[in-house]
């Protein structure tokens, strides 16, 4: 399993005079950073999964074209006789 870590920088400055409020703010900031890192990693994995899926589908298409041979790949389907009422091949 590959892990991804994104460093999050915080540019906001807060002047808190109460020690308890300051500690709570620091905890909240750490939690927020953790959530951002987790969401970034999850999104990266989902995007990679979609890329992998597309690559697999392209590979399957190329393999099927190779197996079917040139006749099947270059067949002119517009020239085939179709039934006007059903749209099915005659």
N, C-alpha and C positions, 0 to 999 in steps of 0.2 A: 504494500500500500504506500502510495506516494503522498507526502504531506506538503502543503503549501503554506507559507507564512507570509503575510503582508504586514509590514510595519505601518502602523497608523500614527500619524503625527497630529497633535492637538495644538492649535494655535490660539485657543481662547484662554483668557486669563480671568480668574474669578478671585475677588478679594473677599474672603469669608473670615469673619471675626470669631465665629463660634467653632471650637475644636470638633465637636460632634458633627456639626454640619459639614465641616471640611472633610472629615473622614468619610462621611456618607457620600460626598461628592466624588472623592477619589475612588471609592468602591464602584460607584455608578459609572465612572469613566472607564475603569478596568472592564466592567461587564459589557459596556458598549463596544469597547475595542474587541473583546472576545466575540461578540455577536457579529461584528463587521467581518472579522477574519473568517468565522465559520460560514457566513453567507457567501463571501468571496470564493472560498474553497468549494462550496457546494455548486455554485454557478459554474465554476471552471470545470468541475467534473461532469455536469450536465451538458455543457457545450462540447466537451471532448467526446462524450457518449454519442451525441448527434453526429459529430464528424466521423467517428468510427463506423456508425451505422451507414452513413452515406457511402463511405469507402467500401464497405462490405457489399452494398447493393450494386455499386459500379462493377466490382470484381465478379459478382454473380452474373450480371448482364454480359460482361465480356466472355466469361466461361460458357454461358449458354449460346452466345453467338458463335463461338468457336466450335462447340459441339454440334450445332444445327447445320453448319456448313454454309457455303456461299449462296446456295439456291434459296434457302429459307430467309436469309438476311436481306437479299436483294429482290425478293418477290414483290411484284407490283399489285398491291391489294386493291387499288382503284380500278384495275383492269378486270377484276373478278366479277362474274355475273351475280348480281344481288336481286332478290325479289323486291320489287318496289313497295309492296304492301307490308312486308314484315322486316325488311332490311337484312334478312338472313341470306347466306350464300345459297344459290340454286343448286 
